[in-house]
Amino acid sequence: MRRFLSILSLLFICFSLGCAEKLNVNRPIAEVKAEAQEMSLAQLEKAALTYGKEIRGRYNKMEKVKYELKGLAPRDVLGAKGKEVKERYNKMSDEVKIFMEHYGVYARKYQELGGNTADIKY
C-alpha cells in the first residue's frame, strides 16, 4: 500500500511539474516544422491528436464566452464588461488559430509518411 501511494504521488508530481506534454502558443512555427521532420508516424499521430483535443477544448470554452457575451445587458456589451469578454474571446480565437497551424504541420507530415488523416481528425 505504501509503495502504491509513493508511485501515485510521484506520478502526480510529474504531471503537475510539467512532465506531461504541454502546448505552447508562443512556439514558433519553424520550430514545430523542424520537430515534425524528425518524428515517427506514431509520434506525429500523438502530437496531432493532442493538438486536436486542445483545439476542441478551446472551441468549447469560446462557445461559453460567446454565450456570456450574449447574456450581457446592452449597456454592458458596450461597457468595460463587454470589452473584457470580447478581448478574452479574441485571445482564445488567436490561440486556436495558432494551434490549428501547428496541428496542420503534424497532419501534413503524418500524411506524407503514409498515415490516414481520418485517424487524427479533430
ZIMOTA-V927043 format. One record per residue. RES is the residue in three letters. NEAR is the number of other ideal C-beta (glycine too) atoms within 8 Angstrom. Layout:
res=RES near=NEAR
res=RES near=NEAR
This chain:
res=MET near=4
res=ARG near=5
res=ARG near=6
res=PHE near=7
res=LEU near=8
res=SER near=8
res=ILE near=8
res=LEU near=8
res=SER near=8
res=LEU near=8
res=LEU near=8
res=PHE near=8
res=ILE near=8
res=CYS near=9
res=PHE near=8
res=SER near=6
res=LEU near=6
res=GLY near=5
res=CYS near=5
res=ALA near=6
res=GLU near=4
res=LYS near=5
res=LEU near=10
res=ASN near=5
res=VAL near=8
res=ASN near=3
res=ARG near=9
res=PRO near=5
res=ILE near=9
res=ALA near=6
res=GLU near=8
res=VAL near=12
res=LYS near=9
res=ALA near=8
res=GLU near=8
res=ALA near=12
res=GLN near=7
res=GLU near=5
res=MET near=10
res=SER near=6
res=LEU near=9
res=ALA near=6
res=GLN near=8
res=LEU near=15
res=GLU near=12
res=LYS near=8
res=ALA near=11
res=ALA near=13
res=LEU near=10
res=THR near=10
res=TYR near=15
res=GLY near=12
res=LYS near=9
res=GLU near=10
res=ILE near=13
res=ARG near=9
res=GLY near=8
res=ARG near=12
res=TYR near=9
res=ASN near=8
res=LYS near=9
res=MET near=12
res=GLU near=8
res=LYS near=8
res=VAL near=12
res=LYS near=9
res=TYR near=8
res=GLU near=9
res=LEU near=12
res=LYS near=6
res=GLY near=5
res=LEU near=11
res=ALA near=5
res=PRO near=6
res=ARG near=6
res=ASP near=9
res=VAL near=10
res=LEU near=6
res=GLY near=8
res=ALA near=5
res=LYS near=9
res=GLY near=12
res=LYS near=8
res=GLU near=8
res=VAL near=12
res=LYS near=9
res=GLU near=8
res=ARG near=9
res=TYR near=12
res=ASN near=8
res=LYS near=8
res=MET near=12
res=SER near=9
res=ASP near=9
res=GLU near=10
res=VAL near=12
res=LYS near=8
res=ILE near=9
res=PHE near=14
res=MET near=10
res=GLU near=9
res=HIS near=13
res=TYR near=13
res=GLY near=8
res=VAL near=12
res=TYR near=16
res=ALA near=11
res=ARG near=8
res=LYS near=12
res=TYR near=14
res=GLN near=10
res=GLU near=6
res=LEU near=9
res=GLY near=5
res=GLY near=11
res=ASN near=5
res=THR near=9
res=ALA near=5
res=ASP near=7
res=ILE near=13
res=LYS near=6
res=TYR near=9
